Amino acid sequence: MKKILHIISSPKQEGSMSRKLGNAIIEKLQAAYPGSTVTENNLVADYWPHIESAQANAFHTPAEQRTPEHLEALKHSDKAIQELMEADIIVIGAPVYNFSIHSSLKAWIDHIVRGGDTFKYSESGPEGMVKGKKVYLAISSGGVYSEGPMKPMDHGEPYLRFMLGFLGMTDITVFRIEGLSMPGVKDTAVEKGLAGISI
């Protein structure tokens, strides 16, 4: 039995391929780990705010000095970090937008990267504090970025791998539905992507 966290960042509520891929990954996980629970965090539907001065100030205020205003500003971050820490497995839906991730997913990352909570500095440098997690990235895209001439244009997967790794999450598997806008590829893109899922 596992606790699964599903992060959804597609602005498409219907027809989202990253969400379809993420759901398929979760189905495989539930089959592999009967009785597992799933917590869904839809960053677009629930509106995940970008970091503004209130949040930034609260992040850098010692816990014992935080005011009720600070605590209000931290509520999204606290919720995100709690969900992350409680999860055994994280499935992140990440559609490619302009060669990178959607802004809602970047905002979520900004909320979970907190010194003293999810990473710390030691004499040897930064150390991630979110360990023992398995992460699956469910990436969808109009082009093909996993290989070929467009691979150097993919700034989504490398960024996610770096940031998650910075926090201590290095066990990352990527599944893709790609080529959704490419003639000769799009007709079988979904079938190929879903067939490639292995847990």
N, C-alpha and C positions, 0 to 999 in steps of 0.2 A: 504494500500500500504506500503510495507516494502522494505528496502534496504538490500539485502542478499549478504554476502561475502562467496564465496566458495573457501576454501583452499584445493588444491590437492597436495598430497605428495607421490603418488605412482610412481615408476620408470616405471611401465607398462603403456604404452600409450593405448594399446589395451588389453582388457580382465581384466582390473583392477576392482576388486570387491569393493574396497573402493570407487572408483570413481562412479561405478554403483549405490552403495548404497547412496552416496552423491547426485547424480543426482535424485534419486527417492525421497529423502527427499525434495529436492528443488521443484520437481514437486508437492508434497503435499502442500508445503508452498505457491506456486504460486496459487494453487487451493483455499487455505484458504484465501490468501491475493491477490486478483486480481490486476494486474497492478504493482506488485512488480518487482524490477530490480535486476539483478544478476551480480556481479563483480567476475570474475574467476581469481584466482591467482595460476598458476601451478608452484610450487616451483622447480620441476625437469626440465620441458621443458624450463623454463626461466632462469634456473641456479641461485639458491639462494646462495650467497656466505657465507661461514663460517666466523665468526668474526676473523679478523686478527688485527695486531697492529694499522693499520690506522683507523679502525672503533673504536677500544677500546680507542685510544687516543682522537678521535673526541667526543665520548660519554662523556668523562670526561673533556672536554674543555667547559667553559662557553660560551653560545650562542654568546655573544657580542665579544668574542675573537676568534671565529672560522674563519679560513682562507678558501679560495676557495678549498684548498686540503681537509680540514675537511668536507666541504659541499659535495664534491664529494664522500667522504668515507661514508657519512651518507645517500646517496640517496636511498638505498634499505630500510634502517630503516625508513626514513621519509615516504616513500611510504607505507610501511606496516602499520605504525601507523596511517596514514591518512585514509587508507582503513578501518582499525579496528574501528576508532572513528566514521566514517561516517555510518557504518553498524548498522542496527537494529538486524540482525540475522547473526550468523556466523556458517557455516557448514564446519567442518574440516574432511577431509578424512585421515584416519590414518591406513594404513596397518601395521600389526605386523611384525617387522623384528628383529629376535634374541631376542624375548620377550619384545621388546620396540618399539619406533617409528623410522621411517626412518630419516636419518641424515639431510635431507633437511627440515623436520618439526622442528627438534631441532634448526637448523640454523635460521629459521623464528622466533621461540620463542626468540632466543638470540637477534634478531633485534628489537623485540617489547618490550622487558623488558628494559626500560630506566628510570632511576631515574629522577624525575622532569617532565617526560612526561606521563608515564603510571603507575607509583607508586611514592610515596613520604614517607619520614620518619617524624613521629610526635613524641611527647613525649611518646605516647603509643605504638610506633613501626611502622612498615611499613603499608601503606594504599594504596590499589588499586585505580586507578583513571579511570579505564575503566568500567563504571557501566551502568546498564540499558540494558544490552545485553542478548539475548537468544542464547545459543550455543548448537549445535548438533554435536556429534562425530559419524562419520561413520567409524567403525572399522571392518577390515576384517582380518581373520587369518586362518592358516592351522589347528591349534588346537582349542580346546574349552577352553576359558579362563574366560567366564562369571560365570562359576560355576564348581564344581567338582575338581578333584585332581590337575589340571593345573592352577587353579585360582591364587595361590600364585606366579606363575611364570610370571604373567602379570605385567610388569612394565610400560606399555604404558598408559593405562587409569588412574592409580593413579597419574602418573607424570603430565599428561595433566590437570587433575582436580586440582592438587595442583598449578601448574604454572598459569593457567587461573584464579583460585580463588585468587591467590596472586595479580593479576592485577585488581581484582574486579568483575570478571565474574564467578558467582556462580550458575547461573541458567543453568545447563548443563543436557542434555538428551543424553543417549548413545544408539545407534542402532548398531547391529552387524550382519555380515555374517561370521560365524565361522564354523570350522570343515571341511574346504575345502580340507584337505588332509587325512581325517579320514574315513576309510571304515565304511559303515553303517550310516554315517552322511553326507558325501560330496554330495550324490545324491540329497538331499533335502535342503542343506545348503542355497543356494541362494534364493529359493522359501520361505523358512522359514524366512530368514532375511528380505526380502522385505515385506513379509506379516506382519511383526512385527512393521512396521512404523506407528506411530500414532502422529498426530500433534495437 
